[in-house]
Each structure stands twice: as structure tokens, then as C-alpha cells.
Amino acid sequence: MRKVIGIGETMLDIIFKDGKPIEAVPGGSTFNGIISLGRAGVNATFISETGSDRVGEYVRQFLKQNNVDTASVNVYPDSKSPVSLAFLDDSNNADYIFYREQRHDHMDFTYPDINRDDVVVFGSYYAVNPNLRPQVSGLLELARQRGAIIYYDVNYRPAHQNDVMKITPNLIDNLEYADIVRGSREDFTILYKKDTAERVYRAETSFYCPRLVYTDGPRPVTVMADGGFHKQYPMPQTQTVSTIGAGDNFNAGFIYGLIKYGVTRDSLERGLDEDTWDKLIACASAFSADCCKDIYNYISVEFGKSLQQ
């Protein structure tokens, strides 16, 4: 049975609306997508660490309750788990403040079993953080050797725009490891000062990875891939309660589609046809839309169950 392996940080997201806290939920960019995949019945494993506090215990239990294997989640002794404050604006988009201990920038974990056609997903600043590079590149190298599909979500926040020069070697390394790159207009504007899928693909990413999925909030998604494939997909109109997990769940839906429609490493390398891209983006859009309907960072339990029927 194919599985999905995610690596990233965990934290407790305290969500504010109109200046008041309205919810507190476990979060983290890769974490959110892995929870949704667990809810959708996918065999999912998460590599991370938590503090040895009540927040860490809550996060680990939450992973288990959502069918995610926690054997590779390390508990850091005598430390506090990271917390983020997410402030929703009038459009229900979030601004963040993060609180974390420096010691969480040095991670120990045991590698899970990785097999051919499993999917490894990683992204955000975590993926380019120089302090975590040995662990992240070690996992990517193992995934490549084993023939897994590597999915990279760039997810580069404005808070790190002054670090672009410092992280560029790691960014390029990630692009070279990746089989699929997903990034938003905001990500690429910060990194490259380019704001169209065509400019980003031709000038920055295609040399390293031949498949780019370019998202732009509620505006159409652009896919550019080897063989000259280029198509735009309108996003479904959704009444949003929170967009916090929108991109993370787009990733989860896309990866769910890779498994559901039997997309293997070999078929990726041969080049996907238009019908397969259509199905993958439809799954990605459905997951993202469902997540935005509520304050939580993942698809609903009900939506996850409906996918398993």
C-alpha cells in the first residue's frame, strides 16, 4: 500500500478574529495536509518533533486520532512546543506571529520506511532553514534513492524575505530533488520578483523541475509541465471562513489524486496527459475548498469519510 511521508514543524495555531481568540488548533504547513490525508484514508506518516509539554502531547494525540503514524515524531525533552498567533482579516486571510525556542532548529528523527511510488511532501521555511538542512536533505536523498515521488510546496512567507540570498542554495537543491513544485504568486514574488507562472517556470524552475503548479489565491491555477503542457484551471467559488490551510490542503488533495489515480514515478517521467492533470487539480481544489469552509486547518472528518466510500 502506497503511503505519504510528510516532514515539517508542528505548532498550536491560536486564531484571532476582530482582535479576539476564537479557536486553537494544531497546525504547521505540512502537518495540516498530512492530517487531511489521514482523514481521507491515505496511509500517512509524519516526521517532526514536539516539546515535552501539554501542547506537544495534544499535537501527538491529534495525529494519532487522525490516522497518522507518529513513530517519527520526536519529543524534545524539557522544551516548549511552538505556538503561532493567526490574525484573520476581513477576507479571512491570516497574518502570523510565531513563538518558538531556538532548540527546535536541530531535529533528531528516525527515517520511516520509504518505498518506490510513495510520496514525500515538504515545504515552507522549514525546507530551506540552514539549521535543518542536514536532516531535510538526508530524507530527500533517501526518497530519491528509493524511487519515491517528491512534492515540494515552496510556501515562502514575507517574514523571511530578508533571508532570500542566504537560503537560495537550499531552495535550488529542493527544486532539483522535487518531481512536482507547487508555489503561489506571493511565494515567487518574494523569491524572484516575478509574478506570472510563465516567467517563473521559464526563468527559475523548469531547469530544475519540469512540473510547476502555480496558485494565485481565488484566481485560476496554472500548470506548466514537460512536453509543453500549459493549462489554467478556475478555482471553485467558496464562502470562506478561514484560508489558513487553503494551500496546505491543495497539496493534500493533489497528493490524494496521485494515489487515487495511480500516478507513479514512471508515469510522471513519461509525462502526464491532460485528463490526468485535470483530475489531480480537481482533487486539489476540492480539498482546498472544503478546508476553507470552517475555522480548522484541514478537511472535515465528514468530507474525509465521503472519500472512502
Number of C-alpha atoms within 10 A of each C-alpha: 8 15 20 26 25 22 25 21 25 27 24 21 23 19 24 18 16 10 10 9 13 11 13 17 16 23 25 22 28 29 29 26 29 32 28 30 29 23 26 26 16 23 18 25 27 26 25 23 26 26 22 16 15 12 19 23 14 14 22 21 13 15 21 13 13 18 20 26 19 18 14 17 22 18 20 18 10 9 16 19 25 22 21 19 18 21 20 20 14 8 10 16 16 18 13 15 12 12 14 14 12 9 10 20 14 12 21 16 14 12 14 15 12 21 18 16 23 25 26 24 25 24 24 20 20 21 25 24 17 15 14 16 17 12 16 21 17 11 19 20 12 15 23 18 12 15 18 24 27 24 23 23 25 23 22 23 14 13 11 12 13 11 13 15 10 12 17 13 12 17 20 16 14 26 23 16 21 24 22 19 24 21 22 21 18 18 24 21 16 18 23 13 13 18 16 15 22 16 14 21 22 12 11 17 17 18 11 17 20 22 22 24 21 24 23 18 15 11 13 15 19 19 22 20 19 16 11 8 14 14 15 16 15 13 20 14 9 12 11 17 16 22 23 27 28 28 29 27 32 26 31 30 25 23 27 24 20 23 19 13 12 13 17 18 19 11 11 16 11 11 16 16 12 12 8 16 18 15 16 22 25 20 23 24 25 18 31 29 24 21 29 25 19 17 19 22 28 29 29 19 13 10 16 20 12 11 11 10 5
